[in-house]
Amino acid sequence: DIQMTQSPSSLSASVGDRVTITCRASQSISTYLHWYQQKSGRAPKLLIYAASSLQSGVPSRFSGGGSGTDFTLTISSLQPEDFASYYCLQTYSFPLTFGPGTRVDFK
Amino acid sequence: QLQLQQSGPGLVKPSQTLSLTCAISGDSVSSASAAWNWIRQSPSRGLEWLGRTYYDSKWNTDYAVTVKSRITINADTSKNQFSLHLNSVSPEDSGVYYCARTTKSQIDFWGQGTLVTVSS
């Protein structure tokens, strides 16, 4: 199985901050990497697919990058509604595997 | 607009079968461009993909090895829905269960989630 790690596991930030979350795969997954936002009690929501493509309806302050084993999710200017948990998912091979998540909360 | 409406019991006894259904509106369970997944989430396991079904001239399934001996995912085209059956459950199977759609390579839409507790 492909193992996914994320760093940091949590971070504290302020509105307007630039935030970057990293996801690493245990082997190359090309760009079969996707990012999700999850708010408490809600289902995950797709933000970025194929490493760097913005899902329809998602604000442009979200961006993704990387390929192979190392990927990033960046929020250019954190907004109040962005305080949530973020997960990466690899769909390069089965079983599909998720990262453990990064929680973004108020500083 | 795609909607995935989950239904099923929130409490299951140990050793029994957990069964959940995901009713689809806005897409077809037989779509050639989609796959239909079950995923669960718990504090101890995080987000865990359990399996999927999809139609490609015939019905196909893929399952996670961790549950492969206990899981069945099947589709009901007459009701445009798909179901999860997980047998011989234990308290470790407690968590929030989600159905979700894959299109192209990404999981792009999720059901609302069902909290399932395994307890006597």
Interface residues (C-beta under 8 A of the other chain):
Chain A: D1 Y32 H34 R42 A43 P44 K45 L46 Y49 A50 Q55 Y87 L89 T91 F94 P95 L96 T97 F98 P100 G101
Chain B: N37 G46 L47 E48 W49 D62 A64 V65 T66 Y98 A100 T102 K104 S105 Q106 I107 D108 F109 W110 G111 Q112 G113
